[in-house]
Amino acid sequence: MAYDLITMGRIGVDLYPLQTGVPLPQVTSFGKFLGGSASNVAVAAARLGRRTAVITRTGDDPFGTYLHEALKGFGVDDRWVTPVPGLPTPVTFCEVFPPDDFPLYFYRQPKAPDLEIDAHELDLDAVRDARVFWVTGTGLSEEPSRTATLAALAHRAKSGTTVFDLDWRPMFWTDPDAARPFYTEALRHTTVAVGNLDEVQVATGMREPHAAARALLDAGVELAVVKQGPKGVLAVNSAGESAEVPPLPVNVLNGLGAGDAFGGSLVHGLLEGWDLEKTMRHANAAGAIVASRLECSSAMPTPAEIEAAVTAGAVQ
């Protein structure tokens, strides 16, 4: 049976301080969580009842073992999560200064195992047959992951729904100009593009939301989703339909992971065949719920929690 969703990209261990408003030098205790955007999206969709898997790589170490256990615990198939001897599993630290300051510190040296995904090891039939296939911009930042990502997209050839999470992380690139040609190539093979204002600017050169959405459609996608922060989210499709949905009021504890919850709910809405506005309202609610919690993967909401937030018009 085909998967509802296969994601491809980052995985790692998030080490989040259990004290808020405290800089890292003074933090005394941390929580350990599964992290990485592609992995978190798979977790979020699994929490909504979807059959999901992730294509990624870890170190051959205890943290890698932990990530396998965590994925299986969340109901995500880990058959395509393989070890890379000699490279450590990445860890990511953050500082938590609500409501809007969450510095991230990536430890991915000398190289992250998830950038060692090789095209020759891909199960291309499974990629083609998945109802939704999800890739990220980080996967384009280095070889062999870049070639593997583009090969998977080309083999899939827009069958089903193919999502490109623009996922711009400046520390993984020399500059935006280096990224843009690879983003352009990926957009040729995808049906949905998702990104915030910085990310759509990297992909298209446009920052104004409506202009960026139009540029993404012109690049070949069928649905452009532009996250505008405090202004909410804009979605425009190739049929000329659009929806602009404001964010849900929420007391933010940790904004990290909200975008991944949004992504998992977006996948769910697309698979359900919901209209644009309903899909965006539910995705916004999922993101807001995770923003109200400390962790990312284990904070992903259930359908009932999302529905309650949508009905209430706020995260309680």
DARA-V802228 format. One line per field, one symbol per residue. ss: DSSP state (~ for helix, > for strand, _ for the rest). psi: psi as a letter, one per 20 degrees, with the letter a starting at -180 (. if undefined). burial: I if it has 9 or more other C-alpha atoms within 8 Angstrom, else O. A space follows every 50 residues. Layout:
ss->???
psi->???
burial->???
This chain:
ss->____>>>>___>>>>>>______~~~___>>>>>>_~~~~~~~~~~~___ _>>>>>>>>__~~~~~~~~~~~~__>>___>>>>______>>>>__>___ >__>>>>_____~~~~__~~~__~~~~~~__>>>>>~~~~____~~~~~~ ~~~~~~____>>>>>____~~~___~~~~~~~~~~~~~___>>>>>~~~~ ~~~~____~~~~~~~~~~____>>>>>_~~~_>>>>>____>>>>___>_ _______~~~~~~~~~~~~~~~___~~~~~~~~~~~~~~~~_____~~~_ __~~~~~~~~~~_>__
psi->pqqhppqpbqqappnpqjpqjpqhhipiqqqpqpapghghgggghhhjjq oqrqoaqrrmrhhggghgggghhikppjhkoqqopipqpqqpqrqonqij ompqopnkqiqphijjpphiiqnhggghiqhppprqhhiihqqjhghggh ggghhhljqbpopoohloohijqgrhhhhghhggghhhjqhpppragggh hghiiqhpghhgghhgghiirippoopjciibqpppriijqqpoprqppq opgoipihhhggghhggghghikqrgggghghggggghghhirgrfgiip qrhhgghhggghjro.
burial->OOIIIIIIIIIIIIIIIOOIOIOOOOIOOIIOIIIIIIIIIIIIIIIIOI IIIIIIIIIIOOIIIOIIOIIIOIIIIIOIIOIIOOIIIIIIIIIIIIIO OIOOOOOIOOOIIIIIIIIOOOOIOIIIIIIIIIIIIIIIIOIIIIIIII IIIIOIOIOOIIIIIIIIOOOOIOOIOOIIOOIIIIIIIIIIIIIIIIII IIIIOIIOIOIIIIIIIOIIIIIIIIIIOOOIIIIIIIOOOIIIIOIIOI OIIIIOIIOIIIIIIIIIIIIOOIOIIIIIIIIIIIIIIIIIIIIIIOII IOOOOIIOIIOOOIIO
